[in-house]
Amino acid sequence: MTLWQGTIIILGMFAVTFGVRFVLFARADKVVMPTFIEKALKFVPVAVLTAIITPMILMPTQQIDISLSNPWLLGALAAFVVGIWRQQQLLTILVGVLVFFVAKYGFSL
């Protein structure tokens, strides 16, 4: 592929991506969403994050591992407990990461 072909491909991808998004955003103020869809869309980030993280926590070696030797599970459980107890996002993240690293590297020495 030459420099000219690469440039044309990148510009084409830009035009398609920008065009689709521009059309959707330009018409967004004229579209009225039903109330139940707006309520349902509030749960999308939580659902997507759960779908990404759950396999990583429960299957770190491509097989289900629900044991105390799974550092991913220990970190997630610690983060869950602190999140429910304190309801502070930064503290929840810090505790989960700390427990994960201690379980993964501290006990394997």
N, CA, C and O of each residue as an XYZ file, in Angstrom:
436
protein
N       0.851     -1.167      0.000
C       0.000      0.000      0.000
C       0.902      1.236      0.000
O       1.851      1.332      0.778
N       0.593      2.146     -0.862
C       1.380      3.368     -0.954
C       0.851      4.399      0.042
O      -0.214      4.228      0.636
N       1.616      5.462      0.205
C       1.203      6.541      1.096
C      -0.107      7.155      0.618
O      -0.973      7.486      1.428
N      -0.254      7.307     -0.695
C      -1.461      7.891     -1.266
C      -2.673      7.012     -0.979
O      -3.727      7.531     -0.610
N      -2.554      5.715     -1.138
C      -3.668      4.800     -0.871
C      -4.045      4.804      0.613
O      -5.227      4.801      0.956
N      -3.045      4.811      1.482
C      -3.310      4.868      2.925
C      -4.041      6.139      3.314
O      -4.959      6.113      4.135
N      -3.630      7.252      2.720
C      -4.280      8.529      3.007
C      -5.733      8.524      2.539
O      -6.615      9.002      3.253
N      -5.983      7.994      1.363
C      -7.351      7.916      0.839
C      -8.213      7.030      1.735
O      -9.364      7.368      2.011
N      -7.671      5.902      2.193
C      -8.425      4.998      3.061
C      -8.770      5.690      4.378
O      -9.907      5.605      4.841
N      -7.801      6.372      4.981
C      -8.043      7.066      6.248
C      -9.069      8.173      6.073
O      -9.956      8.327      6.913
N      -8.969      8.939      5.011
C      -9.948      9.994      4.761
C     -11.337      9.410      4.502
O     -12.336      9.983      4.937
N     -11.411      8.285      3.806
C     -12.697      7.628      3.578
C     -13.320      7.145      4.880
O     -14.521      7.313      5.095
N     -12.503      6.541      5.758
C     -13.017      6.093      7.050
C     -13.494      7.278      7.878
O     -14.515      7.190      8.560
N     -12.754      8.392      7.821
C     -13.167      9.600      8.538
C     -14.516     10.095      8.020
O     -15.404     10.426      8.806
N     -14.668     10.146      6.694
C     -15.904     10.659      6.108
C     -17.098      9.791      6.489
O     -18.163     10.315      6.818
N     -16.935      8.475      6.448
C     -18.043      7.587      6.799
C     -18.404      7.731      8.276
O     -19.576      7.875      8.622
N     -17.391      7.693      9.145
C     -17.646      7.799     10.586
C     -18.268      9.143     10.934
O     -19.261      9.197     11.660
N     -17.697     10.223     10.426
C     -18.235     11.544     10.716
C     -19.630     11.706     10.136
O     -20.509     12.275     10.783
N     -19.839     11.212      8.926
C     -21.137     11.357      8.277
C     -22.253     10.678      9.056
O     -23.316     11.264      9.263
N     -22.016      9.457      9.484
C     -23.044      8.735     10.239
C     -23.345      9.449     11.546
O     -24.510      9.636     11.899
N     -22.325      9.840     12.251
C     -22.546     10.508     13.542
C     -23.179     11.881     13.363
O     -24.040     12.269     14.153
N     -22.773     12.613     12.349
C     -23.332     13.940     12.127
C     -24.823     13.858     11.827
O     -25.610     14.649     12.348
N     -25.209     12.903     10.990
C     -26.622     12.756     10.655
C     -27.431     12.417     11.902
O     -28.508     12.972     12.117
N     -26.912     11.504     12.722
C     -27.639     11.133     13.937
C     -27.746     12.291     14.923
O     -28.813     12.523     15.492
N     -26.656     13.015     15.129
C     -26.686     14.135     16.078
C     -27.475     15.323     15.537
O     -28.090     16.051     16.316
N     -27.472     15.531     14.238
C     -28.211     16.650     13.657
C     -29.715     16.445     13.811
O     -30.462     17.414     13.946
N     -30.160     15.196     13.791
C     -31.582     14.895     13.917
C     -31.992     14.604     15.355
O     -33.174     14.383     15.618
N     -31.051     14.598     16.287
C     -31.336     14.182     17.663
C     -32.347     15.084     18.352
O     -33.145     14.595     19.152
N     -32.343     16.371     18.074
C     -33.270     17.263     18.766
C     -34.703     17.107     18.268
O     -35.639     17.533     18.945
N     -34.888     16.506     17.100
C     -36.226     16.323     16.554
C     -36.843     14.975     16.935
O     -38.025     14.742     16.687
N     -36.052     14.095     17.533
C     -36.538     12.773     17.905
C     -36.952     12.800     19.372
O     -36.192     13.241     20.235
N     -38.148     12.331     19.639
C     -38.648     12.250     21.010
C     -38.656     10.775     21.411
O     -39.345      9.954     20.805
N     -37.881     10.462     22.437
C     -37.801      9.085     22.910
C     -38.925      8.826     23.904
O     -39.236      9.687     24.727
N     -39.536      7.643     23.835
C     -40.522      7.298     24.861
C     -39.863      7.212     26.235
O     -38.673      6.917     26.346
N     -40.629      7.467     27.251
C     -40.102      7.507     28.613
C     -39.491      6.185     29.023
O     -38.449      6.174     29.678
N     -40.112      5.057     28.655
C     -39.587      3.764     29.087
C     -38.234      3.468     28.433
O     -37.402      2.780     29.025
N     -38.007      3.979     27.222
C     -36.701      3.780     26.582
C     -35.641      4.633     27.264
O     -34.518      4.173     27.466
N     -35.978      5.863     27.620
C     -35.022      6.712     28.335
C     -34.643      6.101     29.672
O     -33.476      6.152     30.062
N     -35.604      5.523     30.385
C     -35.314      4.864     31.654
C     -34.430      3.642     31.437
O     -33.505      3.397     32.211
N     -34.712      2.878     30.388
C     -33.939      1.670     30.110
C     -32.511      2.006     29.699
O     -31.588      1.267     30.042
N     -32.309      3.093     28.978
C     -30.971      3.466     28.517
C     -30.048      3.860     29.668
O     -28.828      3.842     29.505
N     -30.592      4.208     30.803
C     -29.758      4.548     31.960
C     -29.012      3.332     32.494
O     -27.996      3.483     33.173
N     -29.500      2.130     32.197
C     -28.864      0.907     32.677
C     -27.845      0.333     31.702
O     -27.179     -0.650     32.028
N     -27.706      0.908     30.534
C     -26.794      0.378     29.522
C     -25.341      0.379     29.986
O     -24.679     -0.646     29.825
N     -24.793      1.471     30.557
C     -23.394      1.427     30.986
C     -23.122      0.343     32.037
O     -22.093     -0.331     31.973
N     -24.014      0.174     32.979
C     -23.827     -0.846     34.011
C     -23.871     -2.237     33.386
O     -23.065     -3.099     33.736
N     -24.799     -2.458     32.472
C     -24.921     -3.764     31.833
C     -23.702     -4.094     30.976
O     -23.224     -5.229     30.985
N     -23.200     -3.112     30.239
C     -22.029     -3.345     29.392
C     -20.796     -3.615     30.251
O     -20.034     -4.538     29.967
N     -20.598     -2.825     31.289
C     -19.449     -3.038     32.171
C     -19.512     -4.402     32.847
O     -18.490     -5.074     32.982
N     -20.692     -4.811     33.269
C     -20.855     -6.126     33.884
C     -20.544     -7.230     32.886
O     -19.893     -8.215     33.236
N     -20.996     -7.080     31.658
C     -20.735     -8.093     30.635
C     -19.253     -8.199     30.296
O     -18.782     -9.274     29.925
N     -18.521     -7.110     30.415
C     -17.082     -7.136     30.133
C     -16.305     -7.732     31.308
O     -15.389     -8.528     31.104
N     -16.661     -7.354     32.524
C     -15.869     -7.715     33.697
C     -16.158     -9.118     34.224
O     -15.239     -9.794     34.687
N     -17.402     -9.568     34.165
C     -17.769    -10.856     34.774
C     -16.965    -12.038     34.237
O     -16.483    -12.834     35.043
N     -16.793    -12.199     32.926
C     -15.964    -13.321     32.469
C     -14.514    -13.223     32.940
O     -13.881    -14.242     33.215
N     -13.989    -12.010     33.033
C     -12.621    -11.831     33.486
C     -12.473    -12.233     34.951
O     -11.445    -12.785     35.340
N     -13.479    -11.963     35.754
C     -13.423    -12.286     37.177
C     -13.609    -13.779     37.413
O     -12.861    -14.391     38.176
N     -14.593    -14.355     36.768
C     -14.936    -15.751     37.042
C     -14.139    -16.758     36.221
O     -14.065    -17.928     36.597
N     -13.541    -16.332     35.108
C     -12.816    -17.254     34.237
C     -11.454    -16.691     33.842
O     -11.218    -16.478     32.653
N     -10.548    -16.442     34.788
C      -9.256    -15.855     34.421
C      -8.368    -16.795     33.611
O      -7.473    -16.334     32.902
N      -8.599    -18.098     33.704
C      -7.801    -19.076     32.958
C      -8.649    -19.829     31.941
O      -8.347    -20.977     31.615
N      -9.700    -19.201     31.438
C     -10.617    -19.768     30.462
C     -11.449    -20.927     31.011
O     -12.106    -21.633     30.246
N     -11.426    -21.124     32.319
C     -12.288    -22.088     32.987
C     -12.801    -21.442     34.265
O     -12.116    -20.618     34.870
N     -13.989    -21.812     34.666
C     -14.585    -21.200     35.860
C     -13.700    -21.481     37.065
O     -13.333    -22.625     37.330
N     -13.366    -20.425     37.787
C     -12.510    -20.542     38.969
C     -13.154    -19.744     40.105
O     -12.903    -18.548     40.258
N     -13.974    -20.414     40.884
C     -14.609    -19.766     42.035
C     -13.932    -20.324     43.281
O     -14.468    -21.193     43.969
N     -12.740    -19.798     43.550
C     -11.983    -20.258     44.714
C     -11.236    -19.067     45.312
O     -11.159    -17.998     44.707
N     -10.699    -19.270     46.486
C      -9.951    -18.200     47.143
C      -8.564    -17.997     46.540
O      -7.851    -17.076     46.938
N      -8.175    -18.831     45.598
C      -6.895    -18.640     44.916
C      -7.045    -17.771     43.659
O      -6.062    -17.531     42.958
N      -8.237    -17.309     43.374
C      -8.501    -16.453     42.224
C      -8.393    -14.990     42.664
O      -9.305    -14.479     43.313
N      -7.288    -14.305     42.321
C      -7.129    -12.913     42.770
C      -8.155    -11.965     42.173
O      -8.511    -10.971     42.805
N      -8.639    -12.250     40.968
C      -9.660    -11.415     40.340
C     -10.948    -11.450     41.153
O     -11.587    -10.421     41.377
N     -11.318    -12.651     41.592
C     -12.534    -12.811     42.382
C     -12.395    -12.150     43.748
O     -13.333    -11.515     44.230
N     -11.230    -12.298     44.373
C     -11.015    -11.669     45.689
C     -11.096    -10.149     45.592
O     -11.720     -9.501     46.433
N     -10.465     -9.585     44.570
C     -10.526     -8.132     44.375
C     -11.935     -7.645     44.105
O     -12.349     -6.601     44.610
N     -12.681     -8.414     43.296
C     -14.065     -8.023     42.990
C     -14.950     -8.112     44.225
O     -15.784     -7.237     44.456
N     -14.775     -9.169     45.022
C     -15.575     -9.300     46.242
C     -15.266     -8.184     47.233
O     -16.171     -7.626     47.852
N     -13.978     -7.862     47.378
C     -13.600     -6.776     48.283
C     -14.182     -5.449     47.793
O     -14.704     -4.668     48.588
N     -14.095     -5.197     46.500
C     -14.640     -3.958     45.945
C     -16.166     -3.915     46.113
O     -16.731     -2.859     46.400
N     -16.822     -5.054     45.934
C     -18.272     -5.106     46.100
C     -18.666     -4.778     47.541
O     -19.584     -3.991     47.771
N     -17.975     -5.376     48.503
C     -18.305     -5.150     49.915
C     -18.061     -3.690     50.297
O     -18.899     -3.068     50.950
N     -16.915     -3.146     49.891
C     -16.609     -1.750     50.223
C     -17.573     -0.810     49.506
O     -17.991      0.201     50.070
N     -17.926     -1.139     48.271
C     -18.867     -0.300     47.525
C     -20.238     -0.253     48.173
O     -20.860      0.807     48.247
N     -20.711     -1.402     48.644
C     -22.014     -1.436     49.324
C     -21.931     -0.733     50.681
O     -22.850     -0.021     51.085
N     -20.818     -0.948     51.370
C     -20.672     -0.426     52.731
C     -20.458      1.083     52.742
O     -21.160      1.800     53.456
N     -19.498      1.576     51.961
C     -19.123      2.995     52.029
C     -19.738      3.859     50.922
O     -19.935      5.057     51.127
N     -20.041      3.289     49.774
C     -20.599      3.992     48.619
C     -19.736      5.166     48.177
O     -20.231      6.259     47.902
N     -18.436      4.912     48.115
C     -17.473      5.897     47.616
C     -16.696      5.236     46.484
O     -16.008      4.238     46.700
N     -16.802      5.785     45.288
C     -16.235      5.144     44.105
C     -14.720      4.996     44.191
O     -14.191      3.918     43.919
N     -14.023      6.049     44.559
C     -12.559      5.996     44.595
C     -12.073      4.976     45.619
O     -11.164      4.197     45.336
N     -12.668      4.979     46.793
C     -12.287      4.011     47.819
C     -12.567      2.583     47.349
O     -11.762      1.684     47.590
N     -13.680      2.372     46.694
C     -14.024      1.044     46.173
C     -12.985      0.569     45.164
O     -12.541     -0.578     45.222
N     -12.600      1.438     44.250
C     -11.599      1.079     43.243
C     -10.255      0.790     43.901
O      -9.601     -0.199     43.572
N      -9.841      1.649     44.830
C      -8.552      1.456     45.489
C      -8.506      0.145     46.274
O      -7.516     -0.583     46.199
N      -9.541     -0.156     47.009
C      -9.569     -1.395     47.793
C      -9.562     -2.608     46.869
O      -8.835     -3.568     47.121
N     -10.359     -2.578     45.804
C     -10.396     -3.697     44.865
C      -9.045     -3.944     44.215
O      -8.603     -5.089     44.117
N      -8.390     -2.888     43.772
C      -7.077     -3.025     43.138
C      -6.037     -3.489     44.153
O      -5.208     -4.345     43.842
N      -6.072     -2.939     45.353
C      -5.110     -3.328     46.392
C      -5.261     -4.799     46.756
O      -4.267     -5.519     46.843
N      -6.490     -5.251     46.970
C      -6.721     -6.659     47.304
C      -6.295     -7.555     46.150
O      -5.717     -8.618     46.375
N      -6.572     -7.140     44.916
C      -6.152     -7.930     43.760
C      -4.641     -8.093     43.721
O      -4.139     -9.207     43.571
N      -3.905     -6.977     43.856
C      -2.451     -7.054     43.766
C      -1.836     -7.826     44.932
O      -0.868     -8.563     44.751
N      -2.393     -7.656     46.114
C      -1.879     -8.429     47.263
C      -2.144     -9.914     47.044
O      -1.275    -10.744     47.315
N      -3.327    -10.255     46.560
C      -3.663    -11.665     46.329
C      -2.835    -12.253     45.200
O      -2.450    -13.421     45.260
N      -2.559    -11.475     44.185
C      -1.820    -12.004     43.027
C      -0.328    -12.058     43.267
O       0.312    -13.060     42.947
N       0.241    -10.999     43.827
C       1.688    -10.928     43.957
C       2.176    -11.118     45.390
O       3.289    -11.600     45.600
N       1.372    -10.754     46.366
C       1.815    -10.865     47.750
C       1.837    -12.291     48.258
O       2.739    -12.664     49.007
N       0.867    -13.090     47.867
C       0.790    -14.471     48.344
C       1.542    -15.446     47.465
O       1.696    -16.612     47.828
N       2.018    -14.988     46.303
C       2.712    -15.903     45.393
C       4.226    -15.880     45.601
O       4.953    -16.564     44.881
N       4.701    -15.122     46.553
C       6.160    -15.038     46.770
C       6.720    -16.263     47.406
O       7.925    -16.337     47.648
